[in-house]
Amino acid sequence: MLLNRFWCIAVKIMVCGKGGSGKTVLTVLMARVLLSENFKVYIIDSDESNVLLPAFLGVKPPKPLIEYIGGKKDEEFLERIFPDIVKALAKAKEGIRLDLLPPEYMSISNEGVGLVVIGKVREYGEGCACPFNVVTRALLGNLYLNEDEVVLVDTDAGVEHVGRKLEEVCDGLIIIVDPTAESLELALMLKTIAQNLGKKFWIIANKVTEDIEGSLREEAAKLGLKIDGIVRFDKDLYVSCLRKEPLKSNMAASDLRSIMRKLEISGACSSKENR
């Protein structure tokens, strides 16, 4: 059975959550699931700190997209030239098309997943990540996708993307939690934001062991959170992350495939769902 028809339209999905919950890893695994179902999949790396996504995907890092518009500039300056940023990125009359970006700004895995990196903070004293978020908002807000194209946005840890209103330019949120109270509290905030914006959202718990699943669901329920899917702790995945190599996973990948088949993650562009 093909993945839910929700995925049969072009969608932009943000993968959000607490730092260390596994957003980057699950983003790569979800991309593989979608690719196996004959979708064209892109990952946009909007996390200004984590540099391991290319390694997990098995590609060389592409040139950061911030360099395409002349490099990192002051946030206020980029806000003033926002229309010019959109114009520079757009290569088609419909808007910005990822497949038309110069090849050095996209790496493609052996499986066929395209990776675009917005930019990274790598130098002492270079300033905050705000300019990267301006570029991310310009890209996502003016992105043109063909039918059956899916974009997964690997966000920065925590709430910076909330302050930059990136949720407004996406179709839905996948909220990743781990078995910690901090993670659940952040999920509650993200759920509220998604509901207020009329966006679909799903909560997936990661790195869950059999002995903790019941307690995790219980604590989530106290906050009014429904865990939509459980990804079990996968030792093989953990080791491949530690070794900074292309991700190897059987258990977690299988769990994610089942979750994505079950949930209407592809219905992100439809009307607000009562939860």
C-alpha positions in Angstrom: 0.0 0.0 0.0 1.3 3.4 -1.0 1.9 6.0 1.7 -1.2 8.0 2.6 -2.5 10.2 -0.2 -1.6 13.3 1.9 1.9 12.8 0.3 0.5 12.9 -3.2 0.7 16.7 -3.2 3.7 18.9 -2.9 4.4 19.6 0.8 6.9 21.4 3.0 7.2 19.8 6.4 9.3 21.2 9.3 11.0 18.6 11.6 11.2 20.4 15.0 12.1 19.6 18.6 14.5 19.8 21.4 18.2 19.6 20.8 19.4 16.0 20.8 15.9 14.5 20.3 17.0 13.1 16.9 15.5 15.5 14.4 18.4 15.2 11.9 18.6 11.4 12.0 14.8 11.0 11.7 14.7 13.5 8.8 17.2 11.4 6.9 15.3 8.2 7.6 11.9 9.8 6.6 13.5 11.0 3.4 14.4 7.4 2.6 10.9 6.2 3.3 9.4 8.8 1.0 12.0 8.1 -1.7 11.2 4.4 -1.7 7.6 5.4 -2.4 8.6 7.2 -5.6 8.5 10.8 -4.2 11.1 13.4 -5.1 12.6 14.3 -1.8 14.6 17.3 -0.7 16.1 18.1 2.7 16.7 21.7 3.6 19.2 21.9 6.5 18.3 25.1 8.4 20.2 24.1 11.5 23.1 26.6 11.9 25.1 24.4 14.3 24.9 20.7 13.4 27.2 19.9 10.5 26.6 16.1 10.4 23.6 15.8 8.1 25.7 15.4 4.9 27.7 12.6 6.6 24.4 10.8 7.7 23.1 11.2 4.1 26.4 9.9 2.6 27.2 13.1 0.6 29.7 15.9 0.6 28.4 19.2 2.0 27.0 21.4 -0.7 28.0 25.1 -0.9 25.9 27.0 1.7 23.0 28.8 0.1 23.8 32.0 2.0 26.8 32.3 -0.3 24.6 32.3 -3.4 23.3 35.7 -2.3 26.7 37.1 -1.5 27.4 35.6 1.9 26.3 36.3 5.4 25.2 39.9 5.9 23.6 41.9 8.7 20.1 40.8 9.4 18.6 44.2 8.9 20.2 44.6 5.6 18.9 41.2 4.4 15.4 42.1 5.6 15.6 45.3 3.5 16.6 43.4 0.4 14.2 40.5 1.0 12.5 40.9 -2.4 15.9 40.8 -4.1 16.8 37.6 -2.3 13.7 36.0 -3.6 14.5 37.3 -7.1 18.0 36.0 -6.9 16.9 32.5 -5.9 14.1 32.3 -8.3 15.0 30.6 -11.6 11.5 30.0 -12.9 8.5 32.2 -13.4 6.6 30.1 -10.8 9.1 30.9 -8.1 12.1 29.2 -6.5 12.7 25.7 -7.8 15.3 23.6 -6.0 16.0 21.6 -9.1 17.2 24.7 -10.9 19.7 25.8 -8.3 23.4 25.7 -9.4 24.7 22.1 -8.8 27.3 23.2 -6.3 24.4 24.3 -3.9 22.8 20.9 -3.8 24.3 17.5 -2.9 22.4 14.4 -4.1 22.7 11.1 -2.2 23.2 7.8 -4.0 19.5 7.1 -3.2 18.4 10.4 -4.8 17.7 12.7 -1.9 18.7 16.3 -2.6 20.3 18.3 0.2 20.4 22.1 0.5 22.3 23.7 3.4 21.4 27.3 4.3 24.5 28.1 6.3 26.5 27.4 9.5 28.0 29.4 12.3 31.6 28.2 12.3 33.7 31.2 13.3 34.2 32.7 16.7 32.5 36.1 16.9 30.9 35.9 13.5 27.5 36.9 14.9 24.1 35.2 15.3 22.2 32.9 13.0 19.5 35.4 12.2 20.7 36.0 8.6 20.3 32.3 7.9 16.7 32.4 9.0 16.0 35.3 6.7 17.2 33.2 3.7 15.3 30.2 4.9 12.1 32.2 5.1 12.7 33.6 1.6 13.3 30.1 0.2 10.4 28.3 1.8 7.9 31.1 1.4 8.5 31.3 -2.4 9.3 27.7 -3.2 7.6 26.1 -6.1 7.2 22.3 -5.9 5.9 19.9 -8.5 3.3 17.3 -7.6 4.9 14.4 -5.6 7.8 16.6 -4.4 8.4 16.8 -0.7 10.6 19.1 1.3 11.7 18.1 4.8 13.2 21.0 6.8 15.7 20.0 9.5 15.3 22.9 11.9 17.6 24.2 14.5 17.3 23.0 18.0 14.7 24.6 20.2 12.6 27.6 19.3 14.7 30.0 17.1 12.6 29.0 14.1 9.5 30.0 16.1 10.8 33.5 16.7 11.5 33.8 12.9 8.0 32.6 12.0 9.2 29.9 9.8 6.2 27.8 10.6 4.0 30.2 8.6 5.8 29.2 5.3 5.5 25.4 5.8 2.5 23.1 5.5 2.9 21.1 8.6 5.2 20.1 11.6 6.6 16.8 12.7 7.5 17.3 16.3 10.2 15.0 17.6 10.3 14.3 21.3 12.6 12.1 23.4 11.8 10.7 26.9 12.5 14.0 28.7 10.2 16.5 30.4 11.9 19.4 28.5 11.1 17.7 25.2 7.4 17.4 26.1 7.2 21.0 27.2 8.6 22.2 23.9 6.2 19.9 22.0 3.3 21.5 23.8 4.4 24.9 22.7 4.9 23.8 19.1 1.5 22.1 19.1 -0.1 25.3 20.2 1.6 27.3 17.5 0.6 24.8 14.9 -3.0 24.9 16.0 -3.1 28.7 16.0 -1.7 28.8 12.5 -4.0 26.1 11.2 -1.2 23.8 10.4 -1.2 20.0 10.7 1.2 18.5 13.2 2.3 15.1 14.4 4.3 14.1 17.5 6.8 11.3 17.1 8.7 9.9 20.1 12.3 8.8 19.4 14.8 6.7 21.2 12.1 4.9 23.2 12.8 1.7 25.2 10.1 -0.7 26.2 10.4 0.1 29.9 9.9 3.9 29.3 7.2 4.0 26.7 4.3 3.8 29.2 5.6 6.5 31.4 6.3 8.7 28.3 2.8 8.4 27.0 1.4 9.1 30.5 3.5 12.3 31.0 2.5 13.4 27.5 -1.2 12.9 28.2 -0.9 15.1 31.3 0.1 17.9 29.0 -2.7 17.1 26.5 -0.2 15.6 24.0 -0.9 12.6 21.9 2.1 10.6 20.8 1.3 9.7 17.2 4.2 7.2 16.8 7.0 5.5 18.6 10.5 5.0 17.2 12.4 2.5 19.3 16.0 2.9 20.4 18.1 1.4 17.6 21.6 0.4 18.6 22.8 0.1 14.9 21.5 3.7 14.3 23.2 5.0 17.4 26.6 3.5 16.4 26.4 4.8 12.8 25.7 8.3 14.2 28.7 8.0 16.6 30.9 7.0 13.7 29.6 9.9 11.5 28.8 7.5 8.6 25.7 7.0 6.4 22.9 5.9 8.7 22.3 2.3 9.2 19.0 1.3 10.7 16.6 -1.6 10.7 14.4 -1.1 13.8 14.0 2.7 13.7 13.6 2.7 9.9 10.9 0.1 10.1 9.1 2.0 12.9 9.1 5.2 10.8 7.8 3.5 7.7 4.9 2.1 9.8 4.2 5.5 11.3 4.2 7.3 8.0 1.9 4.8 6.5 -0.5 5.1 9.4 -0.5 8.9 9.7 -2.0 11.4 7.3 1.3 13.2 7.1 0.6 14.0 3.5 -2.6 16.0 4.3 -0.6 19.0 5.6 -2.2 21.3 3.0 -5.7 20.4 4.0 -7.8 22.2 6.6 -7.0 22.3 10.3 -7.6 19.0 12.1 -9.1 19.0 15.6 -6.8 17.2 18.0 
